[in-house]
């Protein structure tokens, strides 16, 4: 299996032991070819206390904050002491003399690893000098582009640039144009920019496409002979109506004892994408597919993702399956895991399947209704066991032929969505439980999907905040708050005016789910063991899980010697997942800003979704668009932030703006480049 060494677009990854090279370099996300160590002069006015290592984050004001393991508070780095450090770089920092009551300061001494070497932005020209202005506000310096590095780019165009040299903090860095994207504001240009900016590519190289073309479509008879044959068992898929890749299917049959057998069949990508192959390297580097408002950037070429691996109807397909015997209470009587072959009889959209369930008429109505009943019982049991029942709403966009948004509407989450979700969760959980039990006996390796308990300090702040609005959330004897307690609290406030505010505050107190070889359970789902098994077409960790599971089933588990390597890949996949989510949110934000850019002066009814020292964020109820009211634009008072109480307070009037408060606001201005909407309070 190839390790995901993050690629430059003009230097594609070559074959070889990517995993070994990555381990030597550590777990880094970007800038792999440009790993220069840059040493700067130490400020003479500060005595040398000691050096620490950490990851630096740059604020929009150009101030650096370095997170160091073991230090409770990040080190603050003044812009004059950044010494060419960029957001996400791994740096060595000299601690300055500590002043009581002031955050620990420091200066960057050495850049150990560049996190990011590629940027999207606009090319400007002054006299004969070409300057690149990055879209990323955390890139605080323009980049100079020599004329012989323009690659045909013209003034005013959006371009993709590689940072090539920056060793002197007093001078602007030098770069080269890698790709000319086109006119700023054009739909396709902006979508491509969003993807490239976050370290992904929008196309596949010729060698990757060639590798995909070489894969035969015919399934060898000897391969079928080694698999459990489900082709005669009723099997179908249920997916969004615009889906192009189908990586999961359900089979259903009634057993003589009155129970039912439900098969969760997952595309067997591991049969076609072998460890260390060019396709494997590409999938590992990307880590995940990306879903923008109008397109999918797949992890694998379409010949695989939409073709050979996709569980289309009326075709034999190779699958890896989790098959469950369930009683009428949806209890798992027994489970079987292994390689299979299926033949899907029907491709349902969520809407089509829902109509059949509601009416009781149509293809496979009895089977769909039975699965729906089982899914509801699985969900009830999961929530009773502690799964947190957050309510969220996704938005969809109707675009015209030029990509302009003409309508924003909510995605309908029906019983069929929940049905599929519950059986995918069941398969993921049971695979993890199977391996966890074997793991204890063999001391081998697996990749889990883990979600840590909430931060105690944040939860304490949340409890205090809830108390101020009359809501009590009980904690355990050890002082921790259980997921059941969170659920009871969320249920208590369901339908009340404060519900959105409380849900926002609760989500912000939660940890992030990640991939890891060390199991700590999944707090949000209430599972002791959990993994990702059900989407190998679009998530690389699922492909890893398929390979590891096959090894376990064949009695050849991965040894502990491979632990560090697997953990590196798991961490990298978590980082790429975050980058993909950022890209998806950026595409949504772009289209929301475009939509309201045509509606300057209109008002919306919304709720306060965030409060900061500089402004109040308000989310439109209808379109889930967020804009900001600057505190400077509220004329009646001087307002300040009470962070732990999630509110803004007027110094003289005592007027407050809290999370969840209903406000009527007017759209005052939009900034497409920054993807920001400026609001003002409506009279």
C-alpha positions in Angstrom: 0.0 0.0 0.0 1.5 3.3 -1.1 1.9 6.1 1.5 0.3 9.4 0.6 3.2 11.6 -0.2 1.5 14.9 -1.0 2.2 15.8 -4.6 3.0 18.9 -6.6 1.0 19.2 -9.7 3.9 19.5 -12.0 5.9 16.7 -10.3 3.6 13.8 -10.1 4.3 11.0 -7.6 6.5 8.3 -9.0 6.3 4.6 -8.2 8.4 3.3 -5.3 8.3 2.9 -1.6 6.2 6.0 -0.8 5.4 4.7 2.6 9.0 4.3 3.7 10.0 7.8 2.4 7.0 9.3 4.2 8.0 7.7 7.5 11.5 9.2 7.2 10.0 12.7 6.6 7.2 12.4 9.2 3.5 13.1 8.8 3.4 16.3 6.7 0.7 17.4 4.4 2.2 19.6 1.7 5.3 21.0 0.3 7.1 17.7 0.1 9.7 18.6 -2.6 10.5 22.0 -0.9 11.7 20.9 2.5 14.3 23.6 3.0 15.4 24.5 6.5 15.5 28.3 6.9 17.5 29.7 9.7 17.0 33.3 10.9 18.9 35.5 13.3 17.8 35.4 16.9 16.5 38.7 18.3 19.4 40.0 20.4 17.2 41.8 22.9 15.8 38.5 24.2 17.9 36.1 26.2 17.8 32.4 25.1 15.6 30.5 27.4 14.9 27.4 25.3 13.7 26.3 22.0 10.4 24.4 21.4 8.9 22.8 18.3 5.3 23.1 17.1 2.9 23.9 14.3 2.3 27.6 13.6 -1.1 29.0 12.6 -1.3 32.5 11.1 -4.3 34.7 11.9 -5.9 37.0 9.3 -4.0 39.9 11.0 -0.7 38.2 10.3 0.0 37.1 13.9 1.4 33.6 14.5 0.3 31.2 17.1 2.4 28.1 17.8 0.8 25.0 19.4 3.4 23.0 21.4 2.6 19.7 23.0 2.6 20.1 26.8 2.0 23.8 26.8 -1.5 24.9 27.8 -1.5 28.1 25.8 -0.2 28.7 22.2 2.9 30.8 21.8 2.2 34.2 20.2 4.6 35.3 17.4 4.5 38.9 16.4 4.5 39.5 12.6 8.0 40.9 12.8 9.3 37.6 14.3 7.6 35.2 11.8 10.9 35.0 9.8 9.1 33.6 6.6 7.0 31.1 8.6 3.6 30.3 6.9 0.4 28.9 8.1 0.7 25.2 9.0 4.5 25.1 8.9 6.4 23.0 11.5 8.7 25.4 13.2 11.3 25.8 16.0 10.5 28.7 18.2 12.7 30.7 20.7 10.7 31.6 23.8 11.0 35.2 24.8 11.2 36.4 28.4 7.8 35.8 30.1 5.9 38.8 31.2 3.3 38.2 33.9 -0.3 38.5 32.6 0.7 38.5 29.0 0.7 35.5 26.6 4.0 33.7 26.1 5.8 35.3 23.1 8.4 33.9 20.8 10.2 34.1 17.5 10.6 31.6 14.8 14.2 30.3 14.7 13.9 27.6 12.1 11.4 26.3 9.6 11.5 22.5 9.9 8.9 21.8 7.3 6.9 23.8 4.8 3.2 22.9 5.0 2.1 24.6 1.8 4.0 25.6 -1.3 1.1 26.2 -3.7 -1.4 29.1 -3.7 -4.3 30.3 -5.8 -4.6 34.0 -6.4 -4.6 36.9 -8.9 -1.7 38.2 -11.0 -1.0 41.9 -10.8 1.5 44.1 -12.7 3.2 47.3 -11.6 5.4 48.8 -14.3 7.5 45.7 -15.3 7.0 43.8 -12.1 4.5 40.9 -11.8 3.1 40.3 -8.4 0.9 37.4 -7.3 -1.8 38.3 -4.6 -2.9 35.1 -2.9 -6.6 34.4 -2.1 -5.6 32.8 1.2 -5.6 35.7 3.6 -3.2 33.7 5.9 -0.5 34.1 3.2 0.5 37.6 4.4 3.1 38.5 1.7 2.7 38.8 -2.1 4.8 36.6 -4.3 7.0 38.1 -7.1 6.8 36.3 -10.4 9.8 36.7 -12.8 8.7 37.2 -16.5 10.2 33.9 -17.5 8.0 32.1 -14.9 4.6 33.5 -16.0 3.7 30.5 -18.2 1.6 32.8 -20.4 -0.4 34.4 -17.6 -1.7 37.9 -18.1 -2.4 40.7 -15.6 -5.8 40.2 -13.8 -6.0 36.5 -14.4 -6.4 33.9 -11.6 -3.4 31.6 -11.5 -2.0 28.7 -9.5 1.5 29.5 -8.2 4.4 27.6 -6.6 6.4 29.3 -3.9 10.0 28.6 -5.0 12.3 30.7 -2.8 11.9 32.7 0.4 14.9 32.9 2.7 14.9 36.6 3.6 12.0 37.8 5.7 12.7 41.4 4.6 12.1 40.6 0.9 9.0 39.2 -0.9 9.2 35.5 -1.9 9.7 34.4 -5.4 7.4 32.0 -7.3 6.4 30.5 -10.6 3.0 30.1 -12.3 2.1 26.4 -12.5 -1.3 26.8 -14.1 -3.3 29.6 -15.6 -6.9 29.3 -14.4 -8.7 32.1 -16.1 -11.0 35.0 -15.3 -11.7 35.7 -11.6 -15.4 35.2 -10.8 -16.0 32.7 -13.6 -17.8 29.6 -12.2 -15.4 26.9 -13.3 -12.4 29.0 -12.5 -13.6 29.6 -8.9 -14.5 25.9 -8.4 -11.1 24.8 -9.6 -9.4 27.4 -7.4 -11.2 26.1 -4.3 -9.9 22.5 -5.0 -6.3 23.5 -5.9 -6.0 25.9 -2.9 -6.5 23.0 -0.6 -3.9 20.7 -2.0 -6.1 18.5 -4.4 -5.9 18.2 -8.1 -9.0 18.4 -10.4 -7.6 16.0 -13.0 -5.7 12.7 -13.2 -2.4 12.4 -14.8 -1.9 10.3 -18.0 -0.2 7.5 -16.2 -3.0 7.1 -13.7 -5.7 7.1 -16.4 -3.6 4.6 -18.4 -3.4 2.3 -15.3 -7.2 2.5 -15.0 -7.8 1.7 -18.6 -5.7 -1.5 -18.3 -8.1 -3.0 -15.7 -10.3 -5.6 -17.4 -14.0 -5.4 -17.0 -14.6 -9.2 -17.2 -14.7 -11.1 -13.9 -12.7 -14.3 -14.0 -14.6 -17.5 -13.2 -11.9 -18.6 -10.8 -12.4 -15.4 -8.8 -16.2 -16.0 -8.6 -15.5 -19.5 -7.4 -13.7 -18.1 -4.3 -16.7 -15.9 -3.3 -20.1 -16.3 -1.7 -22.6 -15.9 -4.5 -25.5 -13.5 -3.8 -26.6 -13.0 -7.5 -29.8 -14.9 -6.9 -30.7 -12.9 -3.7 -32.8 -9.7 -4.0 -30.3 -6.8 -4.0 -30.7 -3.1 -4.7 -29.1 0.3 -4.2 -30.6 3.4 -2.7 -28.7 6.7 -3.4 -29.2 10.4 -4.2 -30.9 10.8 -7.6 -27.8 12.6 -9.0 -25.3 10.0 -7.7 -22.9 8.5 -10.2 -21.0 6.1 -8.0 -22.8 3.4 -6.0 -20.5 1.9 -3.4 -23.1 0.1 -1.2 -26.1 -2.2 -1.8 -28.5 -4.1 0.4 -29.8 -7.6 0.0 -32.8 -9.0 1.7 -34.2 -12.5 2.3 -36.5 -14.1 4.8 -35.2 -17.1 6.7 -37.2 -20.2 7.7 -37.0 -19.4 11.4 -38.8 -16.1 10.9 -35.7 -13.9 11.0 -34.4 -12.0 8.0 -30.9 -11.9 6.4 -29.7 -8.4 5.4 -26.5 -8.2 3.4 -24.5 -4.9 3.4 -22.5 -5.2 0.2 -19.7 -2.8 -0.5 -17.8 -2.3 -3.7 -14.6 -4.5 -3.6 -12.2 -1.7 -4.7 -9.3 -3.7 -3.1 -9.6 -6.3 -5.8 -8.8 -3.7 -8.5 -6.6 -1.3 -6.6 -3.6 -3.3 -5.3 -1.1 -2.1 -2.7 1.7 0.0 -4.1 0.2 0.3 -7.6 0.0 3.6 -9.4 -3.8 3.8 -8.7 -3.1 3.0 -5.0 -0.6 5.8 -4.8 -3.0 8.3 -6.4 -5.9 7.2 -4.1 -3.6 7.5 -1.0 -2.4 10.9 -2.0 -5.9 12.3 -2.5 -7.3 10.4 0.5 -10.9 11.2 -0.3 -13.4 12.3 -3.0 -14.5 15.9 -2.8 -18.2 17.0 -3.2 -18.7 20.5 -4.3 -22.1 22.1 -5.0 -22.0 21.2 -8.7 -19.4 18.4 -9.1 -17.5 15.6 -7.6 -13.7 15.4 -7.7 -13.3 11.6 -7.3 -10.5 9.8 -5.5 -10.3 7.3 -8.3 -10.6 7.7 -12.1 -14.2 7.5 -13.4 -13.5 4.2 -15.1 -13.3 2.7 -11.6 -15.5 5.0 -9.5 -18.4 5.3 -11.9 -17.8 2.1 -13.8 -16.1 -1.2 -12.8 -16.4 -0.7 -9.1 -19.8 1.0 -9.1 -22.7 -1.3 -8.1 -24.9 -0.5 -11.0 -28.1 -2.5 -11.7 -28.2 -5.5 -14.0 -24.5 -6.1 -13.8 -22.4 -8.6 -11.8 -20.2 -6.8 -9.4 -17.5 -7.9 -6.9 -18.2 -6.9 -3.3 -16.9 -7.2 0.3 -19.9 -7.9 2.5 -21.2 -7.9 6.0 -24.2 -10.2 6.2 -26.5 -10.1 9.3 -29.2 -12.4 10.6 -31.7 -10.1 12.4 -34.7 -10.9 14.6 -37.8 -8.8 14.6 -36.3 -6.5 17.2 -33.3 -5.8 14.9 -31.0 -7.7 17.2 -28.0 -9.3 15.4 -28.3 -13.1 15.9 -25.2 -13.8 13.8 -22.9 -12.1 11.4 -20.7 -13.2 8.4 -18.0 -11.2 6.7 -16.3 -12.0 3.4 -15.8 -11.5 -0.3 -19.0 -11.9 -2.5 -20.5 -11.3 -5.9 -23.8 -9.6 -6.4 -26.2 -8.6 -9.2 -28.3 -5.5 -8.3 -31.9 -5.8 -9.4 -32.9 -2.1 -9.0 -31.4 1.3 -8.5 -33.6 3.4 -6.3 -33.2 7.1 -5.6 -34.0 8.1 -2.0 -37.2 9.8 -3.3 -38.3 6.7 -5.2 -37.7 4.3 -2.3 -39.6 6.7 0.0 -42.6 6.8 -2.2 -42.7 3.0 -2.3 -42.5 2.8 1.5 -45.1 5.5 2.0 -47.6 4.1 -0.4 -46.9 0.4 0.0 -46.9 0.0 -3.7 -44.1 -0.4 -6.2 -41.0 -2.5 -6.7 -40.0 -4.6 -3.7 -42.4 -2.7 -1.4 -42.6 -5.4 1.3 -38.8 -5.7 1.5 -38.3 -1.9 1.7 -40.9 -1.6 4.4 -39.3 -4.4 6.4 -35.9 -2.8 6.1 -37.4 0.6 7.1 -38.9 -1.0 10.3 -35.6 -2.6 11.2 -33.7 0.6 10.5 -35.9 2.6 12.8 -35.4 0.0 15.6 -31.6 0.1 15.1 -31.8 3.9 15.3 -33.9 3.8 18.5 -31.4 1.4 20.1 -28.4 3.5 19.1 -29.8 6.7 20.5 -30.8 4.9 23.7 -27.2 3.7 24.0 -25.9 7.2 23.8 -25.6 8.3 20.2 -26.0 12.0 20.1 -29.0 13.1 18.1 -28.0 16.3 16.5 -30.4 17.8 14.0 -28.7 19.4 11.0 -29.8 20.6 7.6 -27.9 20.5 4.3 -28.6 22.9 1.5 -28.8 22.3 -2.2 -28.3 24.7 -5.1 -30.1 25.2 -8.4 -27.7 26.7 -10.8 -28.3 28.3 -14.2 -26.2 27.3 -17.3 -23.4 29.8 -16.2 -23.2 28.3 -12.7 -25.1 31.2 -11.1 -27.3 30.2 -8.1 -30.9 30.9 -8.7 -32.3 28.9 -5.8 -31.1 27.6 -2.4 -33.2 24.9 -0.8 -32.9 22.3 2.0 -32.0 18.7 1.4 -34.9 16.5 2.5 -33.7 13.8 5.0 -36.3 11.1 4.9 -36.7 7.6 6.3 -34.9 6.1 3.4 -31.8 8.2 4.2 -32.0 7.0 7.8 -32.5 3.4 6.6 -29.3 3.4 4.6 -27.4 5.3 7.4 -28.4 2.7 10.0 -27.3 -0.3 8.0 -24.0 1.3 7.1 -23.4 2.2 10.8 -24.2 -1.4 11.7 -21.7 -2.8 9.2 -19.0 -0.4 10.3 -19.6 -1.2 14.0 -19.6 -4.9 13.6 -16.5 -5.0 11.4 -14.7 -3.0 14.1 -16.0 -5.3 16.9 -14.8 -8.3 15.0 -11.3 -7.0 14.5 -11.1 -5.6 18.0 -11.8 -9.0 19.5 -9.2 -10.6 17.2 -6.8 -7.8 17.9 -6.7 -8.5 21.6 -5.7 -12.1 20.9 -3.2 -11.5 18.1 -1.7 -8.1 18.9 -2.2 -6.9 15.3 -3.1 -3.6 13.7 -6.4 -2.0 12.5 -7.7 1.4 11.5 -10.5 2.7 13.6 -12.7 5.8 13.3 -12.5 7.4 16.7 -14.2 10.3 18.4 -12.8 11.5 21.7 -14.8 12.7 24.7 -15.6 16.4 24.8 -13.1 18.8 26.2 -13.9 19.1 29.9 -13.1 22.8 30.1 -15.4 23.5 27.1 -18.2 21.4 28.5 -17.9 23.1 31.9 -18.3 26.5 30.1 -21.3 25.0 28.2 -22.8 23.9 31.5 -22.4 27.4 33.0 -23.9 28.9 29.9 -26.9 26.6 29.9 -27.5 27.4 33.6 -27.8 31.1 32.7 -30.8 30.3 30.5 -32.4 27.8 32.9 -31.2 24.5 31.4 -29.4 22.0 33.7 -27.1 19.3 32.2 -26.1 16.6 34.7 -22.6 15.2 34.9 -21.3 11.9 36.1 -19.7 11.3 39.5 -16.3 11.7 37.9 -17.3 15.1 36.6 -17.6 14.1 33.0 -20.7 14.5 30.9 -22.1 11.5 29.2 -23.6 11.4 25.7 -26.9 10.3 27.3 -26.9 13.5 29.4 -26.3 15.5 26.3 -29.1 13.8 24.5 -31.5 14.4 27.4 -30.6 18.1 27.4 -31.1 18.4 23.6 -34.4 16.6 23.9 -35.5 19.0 26.7 -34.9 22.1 24.6 -36.3 20.6 21.4 -38.7 23.1 19.8 -37.8 25.9 22.2 -36.5 29.2 20.9 -33.1 28.5 22.5 -32.7 25.2 20.7 -30.5 26.4 17.8 -28.3 28.4 20.1 -27.8 25.4 22.4 -27.1 23.0 19.6 -24.4 25.3 18.1 -22.8 25.7 21.5 -22.8 21.9 22.1 -21.3 21.1 18.7 -18.5 23.6 19.4 -17.6 21.8 22.6 -17.2 18.5 20.8 -13.9 16.9 19.6 -13.4 16.0 15.9 -13.6 12.4 14.7 -10.4 11.1 13.2 -8.8 7.9 11.9 -6.4 6.1 14.3 -4.8 2.7 14.9 -5.5 3.3 18.6 -9.1 2.7 19.6 -10.7 5.1 22.1 -14.3 4.5 21.0 -16.7 6.9 19.2 -18.3 9.2 21.7 -20.7 10.8 19.3 -22.1 7.5 18.0 -22.0 5.8 21.4 -20.0 2.9 20.0 -17.1 1.2 21.8 -15.6 0.1 18.4 -16.2 1.8 15.1 -14.5 2.0 11.7 -15.1 3.1 8.1 -15.8 0.1 5.9 -18.6 1.2 3.6 -17.2 3.7 1.1 -13.9 2.5 -0.4 -14.7 4.3 -3.7 -14.5 7.7 -2.1 -12.4 7.2 1.2 -8.9 5.7 1.3 -9.2 4.6 5.0 -12.1 2.3 3.9 -9.8 0.7 1.3 -7.2 0.2 4.1 -9.9 -1.4 6.3 -10.9 -3.8 3.5 -7.3 -5.0 3.1 -6.8 -5.4 6.8 -10.1 -7.2 7.2 -9.2 -9.6 4.4 -5.9 -10.3 6.1 -7.6 -11.1 9.4 -10.2 -13.3 7.7 -7.4 -15.2 6.0 -5.4 -15.6 9.2 -2.6 -13.3 8.2 -3.2 -10.1 10.3 -0.8 -7.1 10.0 1.8 -7.2 12.7 2.6 -4.5 15.2 5.8 -3.8 13.3 3.6 -2.0 10.7 1.8 0.1 13.4 3.8 3.3 12.8 3.2 3.1 9.1 -0.5 2.5 9.3 -0.8 5.3 11.9 0.9 7.8 9.5 -1.6 6.9 6.7 -4.5 7.2 9.2 -3.4 10.7 10.3 -2.8 11.8 6.8 -6.2 10.6 5.8 -7.7 12.7 8.7 -5.9 15.8 7.4 -7.1 15.3 3.8 -10.6 14.7 5.1 -10.5 18.1 6.8 -9.1 19.8 3.6 -11.9 18.2 1.6 -14.5 19.4 4.0 -13.0 22.9 3.8 -13.3 22.8 0.0 -16.9 21.7 0.2 -17.8 24.4 2.6 -16.0 27.0 0.5 -18.0 26.0 -2.6 -21.2 26.4 -0.6 -20.1 29.7 0.8 -19.1 31.0 -2.6 -22.6 30.2 -4.1 -24.4 31.7 -1.1 -22.4 34.9 -1.4 -23.1 35.0 -5.2 -26.8 34.4 -4.5 -27.0 37.3 -2.1 -24.8 39.5 -4.2 -27.8 39.8 -6.5 -30.0 40.8 -3.6 -28.2 43.7 -1.9 -30.6 45.6 0.3 -32.9 42.7 0.9 -33.6 41.5 4.5 -33.6 38.1 6.1 -34.8 36.6 9.3 -32.0 34.8 11.0 -30.5 33.6 14.3 -27.1 34.5 15.8 -24.7 31.7 14.9 -21.5 33.1 16.3 -20.1 36.0 18.4 -16.6 37.3 18.3 -14.7 40.4 19.6 -15.3 42.0 16.2 -18.8 41.0 15.2 -22.0 39.1 15.4 -22.6 36.3 12.8 -26.2 35.7 11.7 -27.5 32.7 9.8 -30.4 33.1 7.4 -33.2 30.7 8.4 -34.2 29.9 4.8 -30.9 29.5 3.0 -28.5 28.8 5.9 -26.3 31.6 4.7 -24.1 33.3 7.3 -23.2 37.0 7.3 -21.6 39.3 9.9 -22.6 42.5 11.6 -19.6 44.4 12.6 -19.8 45.7 16.2 -18.6 49.1 14.9 -21.9 49.3 12.9 -24.1 49.0 15.9 -24.3 52.7 16.8 -26.1 52.9 20.1 -23.3 51.5 22.4 -19.8 50.1 22.8 -20.2 46.3 22.7 -17.8 43.7 24.0 -17.5 39.9 24.0 -18.3 37.6 27.0 -16.8 34.5 25.5 -17.8 31.9 28.1 -21.4 33.1 28.0 -21.5 33.1 24.2 -22.8 36.7 24.0 -22.1 40.3 23.1 -23.0 42.9 25.7 -23.4 46.7 25.4 -21.3 48.5 28.0 -23.8 51.2 28.8 -27.1 49.7 27.9 -26.5 46.1 28.9 -28.2 45.0 25.6 -27.1 41.5 24.7 -26.8 39.4 21.6 -26.6 35.7 22.4 -26.2 32.6 20.2 -29.6 31.7 18.8 -31.2 35.1 19.3 -33.6 36.0 16.4 -32.6 39.0 14.4 -33.8 40.8 11.3 -30.9 41.9 9.2 -30.3 43.7 5.9 -27.7 42.5 3.3 -25.4 45.6 3.0 -22.5 44.3 0.9 -20.8 41.2 -0.4 -17.1 40.3 -1.1 -16.8 37.5 -3.6 -13.1 37.2 -3.2 -13.3 36.8 0.6 -16.6 35.0 0.4 -18.0 37.4 3.0 -21.4 39.0 3.5 -21.7 42.2 5.5 -25.0 42.7 7.3 -26.6 45.5 9.2 -29.4 45.4 11.7 -32.7 46.1 10.0 -34.9 48.8 11.5 
